[in-house]
Amino acid sequence: MSALRPSLLFGLLEVASYNYRRQNRDLKIFEVGKIFSVDPKKPESLSLGFLAMGKENKEDYTDKRMVSFYTFKGVVEDVLESYGVSVTFKEPEESWLEKRASADIYIGEKKIGFFGIFDSGLADRLYEIKNAEVFVAEIDLESLGEKETKKSIDVNMSPFPRVFRDLSILISPEITYEKIKETIQKAGSKYLTGIRVTDIYRGKGIPKGFRSITISLTFESFTETLKEEEINSAINNIISSLEEIGVKLRG
């Protein structure tokens, strides 16, 4: 392990354990280093690993937010964006990640990393980290190519107001968010400019085996003020397309 480590994750967890046992439980740490594999085609590679747990902003006592799946995912996406790569997220293969809030990272069909919550049982048993969500990630830097050193972004601001609509839907475990997003993109009108998840709920009133998610849709035109009929037509088309893949509106 000291010479031919297969992952940076173990070292990060040891650091987290050392700090946690000494009452330093709000952590954001990372490491860049070599990892090793039995694959003769790629016996070693440069990897980036990072870990976060506890408060989002421990220096501000008024900020009660804890590190969440969405903030951690945002860090992962920022790193990937800095390399200018397009990725997809799929169900994780790692047995030691909690599938409720984890994903593997792919460029095309090639897996380049993972991120999510480390299994709470293993965190307790192996690292003495109790009652805390430990977010971990690892990315193969060599698969990302050269980092973009210059980046130019053209931002067009519409003089017309944007329109927002929320959809609360019930989905089964077999349906991925990628599929839902792809369906919405295809069904939405040319004015659909934004799709994001704003809430996930599994509590009272939700059928067993399902979860409820709320998706916020943004519509925008650069040439005219959008009419209610246009938005309603796009929403109806989106709902019909979602129903075709087994997604139901939450009543």
C-alpha positions in Angstrom: 0.0 0.0 0.0 2.8 2.4 0.8 4.5 1.9 -2.6 1.9 0.6 -5.0 -1.4 2.0 -3.9 -4.3 1.3 -6.2 -6.2 4.4 -5.2 -5.7 7.7 -3.3 -8.9 7.0 -1.4 -7.3 5.0 1.4 -4.9 7.8 2.3 -7.6 10.4 2.3 -9.8 8.3 4.6 -6.9 7.8 7.0 -6.4 11.6 7.1 -10.1 12.1 7.7 -10.1 9.4 10.5 -7.1 11.0 12.2 -8.8 14.4 12.2 -12.3 13.1 13.1 -10.9 11.3 16.2 -9.4 14.7 17.3 -12.6 16.6 17.0 -11.7 18.2 13.7 -14.8 17.1 11.8 -15.3 19.7 9.1 -12.8 18.7 6.4 -12.0 19.4 2.7 -8.9 17.7 1.6 -7.3 16.6 -1.7 -4.3 14.8 -3.1 -2.7 14.5 -6.6 -0.5 11.5 -7.0 0.3 8.3 -8.8 -1.8 5.2 -8.4 -0.9 1.7 -9.8 -2.7 -1.1 -11.5 -2.1 -4.7 -12.6 -3.2 -3.7 -16.1 0.0 -4.0 -18.2 -1.3 -1.4 -20.7 -1.5 1.2 -18.0 0.4 0.2 -14.9 0.4 3.7 -13.4 -1.5 6.9 -13.8 -1.8 10.3 -12.3 -4.9 10.7 -10.2 -6.8 13.4 -8.3 -8.6 12.4 -5.1 -10.6 14.6 -2.7 -12.8 14.2 0.4 -15.2 16.5 2.2 -17.4 16.1 5.3 -19.0 18.3 7.9 -19.9 21.9 7.5 -19.9 23.6 4.1 -18.3 26.8 5.6 -16.9 26.1 9.0 -15.4 29.7 9.3 -18.9 31.2 9.3 -20.9 30.3 12.4 -24.1 31.6 10.8 -23.8 29.2 7.9 -25.4 25.9 9.1 -25.2 24.1 5.7 -23.5 20.7 5.6 -21.6 19.3 2.7 -24.3 17.7 0.4 -24.3 15.5 -2.6 -25.1 18.6 -4.8 -22.3 20.8 -3.5 -19.8 18.0 -3.8 -21.1 17.1 -7.3 -20.6 20.8 -8.2 -16.9 20.5 -7.2 -16.5 17.5 -9.4 -18.1 19.3 -12.3 -15.9 22.4 -11.8 -12.8 20.2 -12.1 -14.1 18.5 -15.2 -15.2 21.8 -16.7 -11.7 23.3 -16.3 -10.4 20.6 -18.6 -13.1 21.3 -21.2 -14.4 17.7 -21.3 -18.0 16.4 -21.7 -18.9 13.6 -19.3 -21.8 11.5 -18.3 -22.7 10.0 -14.9 -23.8 6.4 -14.4 -24.8 4.1 -11.6 -21.6 3.4 -9.5 -19.9 0.0 -9.7 -18.1 0.5 -6.4 -19.6 -1.6 -3.6 -18.3 0.7 -0.9 -20.2 3.8 -2.3 -23.7 4.3 -1.1 -25.8 4.1 -4.3 -28.3 6.6 -3.1 -25.9 9.5 -3.7 -23.0 8.3 -5.9 -22.0 7.9 -9.5 -19.3 6.8 -11.9 -17.8 9.3 -14.3 -17.5 8.5 -18.0 -16.1 10.1 -21.1 -17.9 8.3 -23.8 -17.7 4.6 -22.9 -14.5 5.1 -20.8 -14.8 5.2 -17.0 -12.5 7.9 -15.6 -13.6 8.1 -12.0 -16.2 8.1 -9.3 -17.7 10.3 -6.6 -20.3 10.0 -3.8 -20.8 9.0 -0.2 -18.4 6.4 1.3 -20.3 3.5 2.9 -21.2 4.6 6.4 -20.8 1.1 7.9 -17.3 0.8 6.6 -16.5 4.4 7.7 -17.5 3.5 11.2 -15.9 0.0 11.4 -12.6 0.7 9.6 -12.0 4.4 10.2 -14.0 5.2 13.4 -16.0 7.9 11.6 -19.5 7.7 13.1 -22.7 9.4 12.2 -21.2 11.5 9.4 -21.5 11.5 5.6 -18.1 11.2 4.0 -18.0 12.4 0.4 -15.1 11.0 -1.7 -14.1 11.3 -5.4 -11.3 10.2 -7.6 -10.6 11.2 -11.2 -8.0 9.9 -13.6 -6.3 13.1 -14.7 -4.4 11.5 -17.6 -7.8 10.7 -19.2 -8.7 14.4 -19.2 -5.9 15.6 -21.4 -4.4 19.1 -21.0 -6.1 21.5 -18.8 -7.5 24.6 -20.5 -5.4 27.6 -19.6 -7.5 30.2 -21.3 -11.3 30.2 -21.5 -13.6 32.6 -23.2 -17.3 32.6 -22.5 -19.8 34.5 -24.5 -22.9 35.3 -22.5 -26.0 36.6 -24.3 -28.5 38.3 -22.1 -32.0 38.3 -23.3 -34.0 41.6 -22.9 -37.1 39.5 -22.3 -38.1 37.9 -19.0 -37.4 34.2 -18.4 -40.2 31.9 -17.5 -39.9 29.2 -14.8 -42.0 26.0 -14.4 -41.6 23.3 -11.8 -42.5 19.6 -12.4 -42.8 17.2 -9.4 -42.6 13.7 -10.7 -42.6 10.1 -9.4 -39.9 7.8 -10.7 -38.9 4.2 -10.1 -35.3 3.1 -9.4 -34.9 1.8 -13.0 -35.3 5.2 -14.5 -32.1 7.4 -14.4 -32.0 11.1 -14.3 -29.9 11.1 -17.5 -32.9 9.5 -19.3 -35.3 12.0 -17.8 -33.2 14.9 -18.8 -32.7 13.6 -22.3 -36.5 13.1 -22.7 -37.2 16.6 -21.5 -34.6 18.1 -23.8 -36.1 16.3 -26.8 -39.7 17.2 -25.9 -39.2 20.8 -24.8 -39.5 23.7 -27.2 -36.7 25.7 -28.6 -37.2 28.1 -25.7 -36.2 25.6 -23.1 -32.8 26.7 -21.8 -32.4 25.2 -18.4 -33.2 21.9 -16.6 -32.2 21.3 -12.9 -33.2 19.2 -9.9 -34.4 21.3 -7.0 -35.7 18.7 -4.6 -35.7 14.9 -3.9 -38.2 13.4 -1.6 -38.9 9.8 -0.4 -41.1 10.5 2.6 -44.8 10.3 3.5 -47.2 9.9 0.6 -44.7 8.5 -1.9 -45.5 5.0 -3.1 -43.1 2.2 -2.0 -40.2 1.8 -4.4 -40.6 5.3 -5.9 -39.1 8.7 -5.2 -40.3 12.2 -6.0 -38.1 14.7 -7.6 -38.9 18.3 -8.5 -37.4 19.6 -11.7 -37.2 23.3 -12.5 -37.5 24.3 -16.2 -36.3 27.6 -17.6 -37.8 29.0 -20.8 -36.2 32.0 -22.5 -36.5 33.9 -25.8 -34.1 36.4 -27.2 -36.6 37.8 -29.7 -39.9 38.2 -27.9 -41.9 37.9 -24.7 -43.0 34.3 -24.3 -46.7 33.6 -24.4 -48.5 31.5 -21.8 -49.9 29.2 -24.6 -46.3 28.5 -25.9 -45.1 27.5 -22.4 -48.2 25.4 -21.7 -47.8 23.6 -25.0 -44.2 22.8 -24.2 -45.0 21.6 -20.7 -47.8 19.3 -22.0 -45.5 17.8 -24.6 -42.8 17.2 -21.9 -45.4 15.5 -19.6 -46.6 13.2 -22.4 -43.0 12.2 -23.3 -42.2 11.5 -19.6 -45.3 9.3 -19.2 -44.1 7.3 -22.2 -40.9 6.3 -20.4 -42.8 5.4 -17.2 -42.5 8.7 -15.3 -45.7 10.0 -13.5 -46.6 13.4 -12.3 -46.9 13.6 -8.5 -50.5 14.4 -7.5 
